[in-house]
Amino acid sequence: ELGGAADAGYRFYEAVRASAGETGALDNEFIKTLHRRIIPDKNALPGHIRSGRMTIYSYYRHNRLNPPYDEELEAAMNALEEYVNRSANTNYLVKAALIHYQLTTIHPFFDGNDRLARLFVMLYLRRFNPCGSYCFYLSRYFARNEGEYYRSLNAVRSHGNFQGWVEYFLKALIATSNHMRNVLKYTAALLTRNRRRVLETPHSNSIKNNLVSALQYMAFNPVVTINRLCIAQRKSFPILSRNVKILEGMGILEAAGFRDRSRLYVYREQLDILAD
């Protein structure tokens, strides 16, 4: 389970990192590329617009969504692309809510549409908000308020109640922002405490710096393999294997089984902060 979560988190991280340097339009090709990055199941045809009819049953079985037929998909996606990149007087947070609604309703792929919508909206906010980037994700709030999530979406589809959906989405942004503020506060406190512990060890300054660097990376990647640390920190396997063993010996990391023949290590205190 931890391995699956780690892989999903890494795909998410890579998708965000890959998009960070983008300066062009958030267009349909970008959406397809994003879908390919976050969907590992080849049977779901990642990055390929679906064909054929679909009926999606929501949280409440009597609420059905009938997305556009495949012959209508191109026009629907082109209209969404134009709306995303159009300069308008609409508040960008309200616009983000409407983009999320449209992307989930169009349902352009066979699988992963809700996940894609959440990630795409975060990247939209990152791109168009003049104040900087975002380090939060709305899944936590949506999962904890799943009934209201589907009721709000379906109210738009059945009664045109856009206001209700926008209000729900803005509540999600506020709650998630407050949660992430606490996460960052607790993360900083944990890093300070463990950094102090590392600096009190008898190891060389070089090793201490490497250990602190590993802890900084694992602040938002609390389930790792040594190979993944090698890629992230651009250091050799022997060096990072030694560092992980030191942190494990200090009780900061713990071994947690294997994933694809690689040992998983968990930064348990940090994982508890993120999972709260």
Secondary structure by P-SEA (a helix, b strand, c coil): caaaaaaaaaaaaaaaaaaccccccccaaaaaaaaaacccccccccccccccbbbbbccccccccccccccaaaaaaaaaaaaaaccccccaaaaaaaaaaaaaaacccccaaaaaaaaaaaaaaaaccccccccccaaaaaaaaaaaaaaaaaaaacccaaaaaaaaaaaaaaaaaaaaaaaaaaaaaaaaaaaaaaaaccccaaaaaaaaaaaaaacccccccaaaaaaaacccaaaaaaaaaaaaaacccccccccccbbbbbaaaaaaaaac
